[in-house]
Amino acid sequence: MRGYAVRLTLIGIFVLHSVVCFTAPAFAQAVPEITAEAAVMLDMDTGEVLYGKAEHERRPPASLTKVMTGYLAAQRQDLMHQEVVISEMAAETGESSLNLKEKDVLCFEELLYGALLKSANDACVAVAEHISGSEEIFVDDMNLQACLLGCANTKFQNTNGLPAEEHYSSAYDLALMTRAAMQVPQFAQIVQTQNHTVHWQDGRKLLVHNTNRLLREYPGAIGVKTGTTNEAGQCLIAVAEKAGKRVAVVVLKSRNRFYDATVLLDYAFAEAAAEEASDRLMAESGDLQG
């Protein structure tokens, strides 16, 4: 019987050696190719960088800017049910929008859904004005918060990511913002919502759909945001959770952002599963020796 236990122990040690010596290097060599010019993958719990590609390079973030806008706004629970009167400036903000008109009245929370799901630029300006009195003052707060989070390669000029000189961020900085924002329950709830009906106080309503299709296509996806401009290209922040592990992926100037995010998330969770198996074998080996 004792000889049998010894044989089991030796087998366990051999298997563990194989996992440590062969599995980890295989993953290091098997990082998938992606089309994005810059990207990062971050462990949301530890902050560890799991993958990086030009992750500190300054680039136009397009509508990924709205993660910071949403982060600051979602913390204002005291404002969620307040009425917001749309200003001329907000109404005139173009590109992706809720088609807000001057003097429209909406609940603050509805504007936040419009900003983060439909990527409405006009809603971002309205939110900023309601919080700070002007978009300019709110942008100052965005830049201050970015600094406090350790974002060394970020500077905002507006709340929505419309092209502007000296408006930039990096994949790594955007991951830091996302990690902080996902700790705010209101933000986390909104960015994983697939559809929402935005209501005006006069009875009008608009059904908006989340532009992040990974929520429908990738098991475990829980957010966050798409972004696109001619200069920035296809951009995406995606967060997914499996077996208790949460990972954020940021891809900038991608030719296929959903593909890039998918293969990186698959890699992260496969590696996590291998590490878990290695830990389990080590524990079992210890039990046998004990």
N, C-alpha and C positions, 0 to 999 in steps of 0.2 A: 504493500500500500504506500509505504514511504517512497519507494522507487517511482511509483506512478505519479505521486505529487511532484517529485523532482523533475520528471519528464514534462509535466504540464507547465512547471515554472520555466523550464528552458524553452519550451515552445512559445510561451507568452513573451519571454524576453526577445526571442528571435522576431516574432511578429511586430513587437513594439519597435525594435531596431529598424525593421523594414519600413514602418510607417514614418519614423523620424527621418531616416536617411534617404528615403526615396519619394514619399508623398509630397513633402514640403517643397523640395527642389522642382518636382514636376509642376506644381502650381506656379512657382516662380517663373518657369519657362512657358507656361501655358496662358499667360495673360492675353486675352483676345485683342486683336487689332480693332481699332475703332476709327471712325471717319472724322471725329471732332478734332479741331486744332488744339484745344485745351480741355482738360478734364481733371476731375478729382473724385475719389471715392473715400468717404469718411465714415468711421464707426460712430454712430450717433450717441452711444453711451460713453465711450472712452475718449472720443475726439481723435483717435488714431487715424492717420492717413493710410489707407489700404492700397491706394493706387494714385499715381499722379502723372500728368502729362502737361507740361507748361502751366502748372497749376497756380503759379504766382504771377503769370504774365497779365498785364493790364489790357483789358478788352472791353468793348461796349457790351453791357449786359442786357440790353433791350428790356423786355418786360419782366425779367428776373428782378429788376429794381423793385418791383411791387412786393417782393418778400419783405424788404425793410419797411416799406409803407404799411403793409399789413401787420407786421410785427408790432410796430408802434401803436397802430390803431386798435389792434385786438386787445391790447392791455387796458384800454379805456372802457371798462365795463360800465362805468357811470354814464357813458354817452350812448350806449347801444340802442336805447329806445327813444332817444331825442330826435326831434324833427330837424331836418337840414333843408334850408332854402338854397336852391342852386343859384350860384352867381353867374354873371355874364362870362367871366373868365373860364369858369368850369364848363359852361355850356359850349364855349367856343373851342374847347380842346378836342382835337381831331383824331383821326385814325380809329383804332378799335374803341368803341364807346357804347354806352347805354342810350345814346341819342338824347341826352338830357337837354332840357330847355330852360332858359333863364326863368327863375321863379317857380320851377317845379319844386315839389316838397316830397321828400322821402325820408324814411327812418335811416339813421346812421348805419345800423347793421345791414340794411339792404344795400347800401352803397358799398359796404365792405365785401359783401358777396359778389356784387357786380365787378369790383376791382380784381378780386382773386380768382373768380371762376371765368368770367367773360373777358378778363384783362382789360376792363374799361378804363381808358385814360381819363375821361371826364369825371368818373367816380373818384379816382385818386385825388384829383385836384379838390373836389368837393369835400372829401374826408380831411385833407390837409388844412383847408381853410376853416373847417369847423373846429378842428383841434387847436390850431395855432393862430388863426386870424388871417394868415396868408400862406401861400405855397412856399415862398422864400424862407419864412421862419421855420416852417416844418422841415424843409430840406436841410437847414442848419442842424436841426435835431437828428435827422437821419445820419448826417456826417459825424456828429458827436457820438451817436450810438455805435456807428461802425468802428470808430476809434476805440471805444470802450470794449468792444468785442475782440479787438486785436486785428482788425482788418487793415493791413498796412498798404494795400494797393487798391483802395476804393475812394472814389469821390463822386458824389451825386450832384447833379444840377437841377433835377426835377424829380417828381414823385412816381413817374410812370415808365421811364426808360425811353421816351421819345428821343431821337438823335439830338445830341448837344455836345458842343466842344468841351473837353475836359470832364465828360461824364463816363466813368469807367469803373470796373471792378475786376476781380480775378475769380477763377473757379474755386480756389481755396477760400477766399473771403466770402463768397456766396454760400459755401458750405457752412462756414461759421455762423452766418446769419440764419441759415435754415435750422441749424442745430438749436440756436436760441429761440427762434420763432416757434418751433414745434413743441417747445415746453410751455407755450401759452395755450391753454385749452381751446379758447375761441378760434385761434388761428388754425390749430390742428383739426378742429371740427370742420371748418370751412373748406380747407384745401383738400379734404378727402370726400367732399360732397360732389356727387356727379352732376346733379341737376338741382336748380333752385328757381322758384318763381319770385322775381323782384316786384314788389308792390309800390306804387305811388299812392300818396295820400288821397288823391282824387279818384281812386278806383282803378286806374290803369295798371296793367301788369305785363310782365315780360318773362317768359321762360328762358333761362340761360343754362348753357351746358358747359361743364368743365372742359377746358381745352387740353387737359392732360389725359390722353386716351389710355395711358397705362393703368389708370384706375379701373378701367373695364377689361384690360387685356393681360395684366400681369398679376398673378396671385400674390397677395400680401402688400400690394401697393397702397400707400396711405397719403400720397401727395406728390408734388407740391405745385409746380408752376412751369408754364412754357413761356418762351419769348422769341420774337422774330423781328428783325429789321434787315434791310439790305446789307448794312455794314456788319451787323452782329451775326448774321446768318441764323440757322436754326439753333436755338438754345433750350435747355431743359434742366430743371432740378427735379429729381425723382427720389422719393423715400419709400422704402419697403421694409417690411418686418416679417421674419420667419423664425420660428422656434426661439422666440425671445431675443433675437438679434435684429437691431435696426441699423440700416445702412442708408446713407445719402449719396447720390451720384449727381454730379454737375457736369454737363457737357456744353461747350461753347463752340460756335461756328461748326456745327456738325452738318454732314450731308444727309444723315438719317438719324435724328436724335433719339427716336424711340428704340431703334435697333441698338445704338450705342449704349443707351441706358440699360437695356435688357441684358446684353451680354456682360456688362460689368456687374450688374446685380446677380446674375447667374453665377459668375465667377466668385463673387464675395460669399454667397451662401454655400456654394460647393466647398470652398476652402474652409468655411466655418464648420461644415459637417465633417470634413476630414480631421480638423483639429479636435472636434468633440469625440470622434472615434478614437483618436490617438490618446486623449485624456482618459477615455473609458478603458482602453487596453492597459494603460499605465496603472490605473487603479486596480484593475483585475489582476495584473501581474503582482502588485504589492500585496493583494489579498492572498494570492497563492503562496508567496514567500512568507507571509506572516503565519 
